[in-house]
Each structure stands twice: as C-alpha cells, then as structure tokens.
Amino acid sequence: MIVLTGPTAGGKSALALQLAARVGGVIINADASQMYRDLAIVTARPSLAEEAAVPHRLYGVLAGDDVCSAARWAEMAKAAIAAARRDGLHPIIVGGTGLYLAALINGLAPVPAIPDDVRSAVRSLDTAAARAALEAEDPQAAARLMPADRQRTLRALEVVRATGRPLAHWQQHREGGLGEAAVQGFVIDRPRPELNARAETRLMAMLAAGALDEVAALLALHLPADAPVMKALAVPQLAAHLAGEAPLAEAMAQALIVTRQYQKRQQTWMRNQFPDWQRIDKLFNLQ
C-alpha cells in the first residue's frame, strides 16, 4: 500500500487525490486533527467534492470530546485497509501524524496499563516539574524530548514510574506492525521557504472560509481544555482572539509561528524515522 506523508501544508491531500484517481485508491486519513468532525476548515480536511471524487476514510469520524490514541487509530486504519482490499481498491494512507504512522508500520510498545493513581499524580504536575522529574528518572527520554512537549513528557514519566523501566525499554519490543516491506512510502519534502509561504497562504484561506466561526462553535461545546481537538493547530490562537485576549492579526501571527515550528518538527521526525522513503518534491506536480 502507499503511505504519503510530509509536513502540514505540504500538499499531501492534493497529491493523494491524483494518486487515488490513477490507481483506483481509497484515501485513509493519518492526521490526528482531521479525525475530528468539528474542525473541517481549521484542519484543511478534504472538501465534500473531493470526498465525492474518490473514497475517503477516517475523516471527521470523532466527536470533539473523544480521544484517539495511536493504538486506536492503527486498529481503525487496519480495518479500513482490509475493507479497501475486499472492495478491490488500493489503500493510500495520507497524513503527517508521525506516531500514527509508526504505530501502523512498526507496531506498538507493549507497555502495561498505567495505574490510575500513578497517572493522576503525574498529570497533576506542571510542565516544568514534569520535565525535571523525567530528567532525574528517565534521562534518556528527557534528552530525546523537547522541553515544552508536555504530553510526551508526561507519558514517559508515567511509564517509568509505573513499570520501573524507561519507555525506551518497551519500545524495543514493538508488536503488531505491518512492517516497512508492506508499504511504499513517500515524503513530500519541500524547501523550508516554500513550506513557510504555503502555511501562511493556508491560514489566510482558512480565515476566509470561516475558521473563526468554526472555532467559536467548538468553544461552545465547553470541552476540557486538554482535549486533543482543542490543541489543533491555530485553535488556541483563534480561541484567544475570540476571548478578547489578542487582536486577530496577533492571533494569526502566533498561529503561523506555531505551524512553522510544527512543520520543522515533522520534517526532522520523518528524516529520522523513514530515511529511505522516496522524497517526491520534484517528481510530481504538486501545485
């Protein structure tokens, strides 16, 4: 099967449509934010016309208060892949959520369930305290993670506290992956200045398409602040503007900064995780 990844705003969805039309494919979403039905505009989900042109799966399938782990997504993706093959169609996995792709291809670490008391104690820590604790208890994980990466810091800390072993120990024994031999992987790897410009263009297009109204409707659901959907790119910044905490121009500027930082992290991750996948910045017309 084809796996198409790359940084956000790189042109994955457009290329996926071309590929699906050529090979008789089903496009299966591997973008965590595009799983949520409440954020069609802000996450640049494929349009209704695009979804009508070729089959799309796992887009807009979750409510805002739902949580989708990499393990859950991988099982959903495997089911979608199996259904595509039963229908005689070619599965095309498309998205930039690296943990999802790693779970599907390389499998998942068999980490035991984390006791509720351990999880609660870890999750009660602020980011600085959690970082300090991780540096003391699992320095290898701390060296690998960005200081501001709260979610992964908490995960690594709760694993080492609950199991007595660092997360790296469990990751050496992954289970259930399809294996790289089962996929043909491509990475859209545009030059950074071009990605920066595309990110800005996309943000402005989202605003024109009604992104503020979409975020306002999301806020009206009164979801927990730490719900994944509330942390999607541009949502915190537009929410701050709607709350009167920032002018629109400032909110958009901050959203652009966060988006470009995310693009950079994605590019680094993909170079490290899938160094042998074919780069396609010059092989296809991605305009």
C-alpha positions in Angstrom: 0.0 0.0 0.0 1.0 3.6 -0.5 1.9 5.8 2.5 2.1 9.5 1.7 3.4 11.8 4.5 5.1 15.2 4.9 4.8 18.4 6.9 1.5 20.2 7.2 0.5 22.4 4.2 2.9 20.5 2.0 0.3 19.3 -0.5 -0.4 15.7 0.7 -4.1 15.8 0.2 -3.9 17.2 -3.4 -1.3 14.5 -4.4 -3.4 11.8 -2.7 -6.3 12.7 -5.0 -4.1 12.4 -8.0 -2.7 9.0 -6.9 -6.1 7.6 -5.9 -7.6 8.6 -9.3 -4.7 6.9 -11.1 -4.6 3.6 -9.2 -8.2 3.2 -8.1 -7.5 4.1 -4.5 -9.1 4.7 -1.1 -7.6 7.6 0.9 -7.2 6.7 4.6 -6.5 9.6 6.9 -3.4 9.6 9.2 -3.8 13.2 10.5 -4.9 13.3 14.2 -6.7 16.6 13.9 -8.6 15.6 10.7 -10.2 12.8 12.7 -12.5 15.3 14.4 -15.8 16.3 12.8 -15.8 19.7 14.4 -12.8 21.1 12.6 -13.2 20.7 8.8 -11.9 24.2 8.0 -9.2 24.7 10.5 -7.6 21.3 9.8 -8.0 21.7 6.0 -9.9 18.5 5.7 -10.8 17.4 2.2 -13.9 19.1 0.8 -17.2 17.3 0.2 -16.4 17.5 -3.6 -13.0 15.9 -3.0 -14.5 13.2 -0.8 -17.1 12.5 -3.6 -14.4 12.2 -6.2 -12.6 9.3 -4.6 -13.4 7.3 -1.4 -12.0 8.8 1.8 -11.9 7.1 5.2 -11.3 8.2 8.8 -12.0 11.9 8.2 -14.3 13.6 10.6 -15.3 10.4 12.4 -14.7 11.5 16.1 -16.6 13.8 18.4 -14.7 16.7 20.0 -14.6 15.0 23.4 -13.2 11.8 22.1 -9.6 10.8 22.4 -7.8 8.8 19.7 -4.5 7.2 20.7 -2.0 5.9 18.1 -3.1 2.4 19.0 -6.7 3.1 18.4 -6.0 4.8 15.1 -3.8 1.9 13.9 -6.7 -0.6 14.5 -9.1 1.7 12.7 -6.6 2.1 9.8 -6.1 -1.7 9.6 -9.8 -2.2 9.3 -10.1 0.5 6.6 -7.2 -1.2 4.7 -8.8 -4.6 4.9 -12.1 -3.1 3.7 -10.4 -1.4 0.7 -8.8 -4.7 -0.3 -12.1 -6.5 -0.1 -13.5 -3.9 -2.4 -10.6 -4.3 -4.9 -9.3 -0.8 -4.1 -5.8 0.4 -3.4 -5.3 1.7 0.2 -3.4 5.1 0.3 -2.5 6.3 3.8 -2.2 10.1 3.9 -1.2 12.3 6.9 1.5 13.8 8.9 0.9 12.4 12.4 4.1 10.5 12.9 3.0 8.5 15.9 0.1 7.1 13.9 2.3 6.0 11.0 4.9 4.5 13.4 2.2 2.5 15.2 0.8 1.2 11.9 4.1 0.3 10.3 6.4 -0.5 13.2 3.9 -1.6 15.8 3.3 -0.6 19.4 5.3 -1.0 22.5 3.6 -3.4 24.9 3.6 -1.0 27.8 1.5 -2.3 30.8 -1.6 -0.4 31.8 -0.7 2.6 33.9 -2.5 2.6 37.4 -4.9 5.4 37.9 -3.1 6.8 41.0 0.2 7.0 39.1 -1.4 8.7 36.1 -3.2 11.2 38.3 -0.1 12.1 40.2 1.9 12.6 37.0 -0.8 14.5 35.2 -1.1 16.9 38.2 2.5 18.2 37.6 3.1 21.3 35.7 5.3 21.1 32.6 8.5 22.3 34.4 8.1 19.9 37.3 7.3 17.0 35.0 10.4 17.8 32.9 12.6 18.0 36.0 11.2 14.6 37.2 11.8 13.0 33.9 15.4 14.2 33.7 16.0 12.5 37.1 14.0 9.3 36.4 14.5 8.7 32.7 17.3 11.0 31.4 17.3 9.2 28.0 13.7 10.1 27.3 14.3 13.7 28.6 17.2 14.1 26.2 15.1 13.0 23.3 12.0 15.2 24.0 11.6 18.9 23.6 11.2 20.7 27.0 7.8 22.1 26.0 6.5 18.7 24.8 4.2 18.2 27.8 2.1 15.3 26.5 5.1 13.0 25.7 7.0 14.1 28.8 4.0 13.0 31.0 3.7 9.7 29.1 7.4 8.9 29.6 7.3 9.8 33.2 4.2 7.7 34.0 5.7 4.7 32.2 8.9 4.8 34.2 7.1 5.3 37.5 4.5 2.6 36.8 6.8 -0.1 35.4 10.2 0.7 36.8 11.6 0.6 33.3 12.2 3.5 30.9 10.0 4.0 27.8 12.9 3.0 25.5 12.9 -0.4 27.1 9.3 -1.1 26.0 9.8 0.5 22.6 12.5 -2.1 21.7 9.8 -4.8 21.7 7.1 -3.4 19.4 4.2 -5.6 18.4 1.5 -5.7 15.6 3.2 -3.5 12.9 2.6 -4.2 9.2 6.4 -3.8 8.6 8.1 -1.5 6.1 8.1 -4.2 3.4 4.3 -3.9 3.3 4.3 -0.2 2.3 5.6 2.0 -0.4 6.5 5.2 1.4 6.7 8.7 0.0 7.6 12.0 1.8 6.7 15.5 0.4 9.9 17.4 1.3 9.5 20.9 0.1 12.2 23.6 0.8 11.5 25.4 4.1 10.8 28.9 2.5 8.2 27.3 0.2 6.6 25.5 3.2 6.5 28.7 5.2 4.7 30.5 2.4 2.2 27.7 1.9 1.5 27.7 5.6 0.7 31.4 5.5 -1.5 31.0 2.4 -3.4 28.2 4.0 -4.1 30.1 7.2 -5.4 33.0 5.3 -7.7 30.7 3.3 -9.0 29.1 6.5 -9.8 32.5 7.9 -11.7 33.5 4.7 -13.6 30.2 4.7 -15.0 30.7 8.3 -12.3 29.4 10.7 -13.4 31.9 13.4 -17.0 30.6 13.3 -15.8 27.1 13.4 -13.6 27.7 16.5 -16.5 29.6 18.1 -18.8 26.6 17.6 -16.1 24.4 19.1 -15.7 26.6 22.2 -19.5 26.5 22.7 -19.2 22.7 23.3 -17.3 23.5 26.5 -14.8 20.7 26.0 -11.9 20.2 28.5 -9.0 22.5 27.8 -6.7 19.5 27.4 -8.9 17.7 24.8 -6.8 16.9 21.8 -9.2 18.8 19.5 -8.6 22.0 21.5 -4.9 21.8 20.8 -5.1 21.5 17.0 -3.0 24.0 15.0 -4.4 27.5 15.2 -7.3 26.6 17.6 -5.7 28.0 20.8 -4.7 31.3 19.0 -8.1 31.8 17.4 -9.7 31.0 20.7 -7.6 33.6 22.4 -8.8 36.2 19.9 -12.4 35.2 20.4 -12.0 35.6 24.1 -10.7 39.1 23.6 -7.2 38.2 24.7 -5.4 39.1 21.4 -6.1 41.1 18.2 -6.8 39.0 15.1 -3.6 39.9 13.5 -1.6 38.9 16.5 -3.5 35.6 16.8 -2.8 34.8 13.2 0.8 35.7 13.5 1.1 33.3 16.5 -0.7 30.6 14.7 1.7 30.9 11.8 4.7 30.7 14.1 3.3 27.5 15.8 2.5 26.0 12.4 6.0 26.6 11.1 7.5 25.1 14.2 5.4 22.0 13.7 6.4 21.7 10.1 10.1 21.8 11.2 9.5 19.0 13.8 7.6 16.9 11.3 10.5 17.2 8.8 13.0 16.2 11.4 11.0 13.3 12.6 10.4 12.0 9.1 14.1 12.2 8.2 14.9 10.2 11.3 12.1 7.6 11.1 11.8 7.0 7.4 15.2 8.0 5.9 14.8 5.6 3.0 11.4 6.7 1.8 11.3 8.4 -1.5 11.3 12.2 -1.5 8.9 13.5 -4.1 9.2 17.2 -4.2 10.4 17.2 -7.8 8.8 14.0 -9.1 5.1 15.2 -9.2 3.2 18.4 -10.0 2.1 19.4 -6.5 0.7 22.8 -7.3 
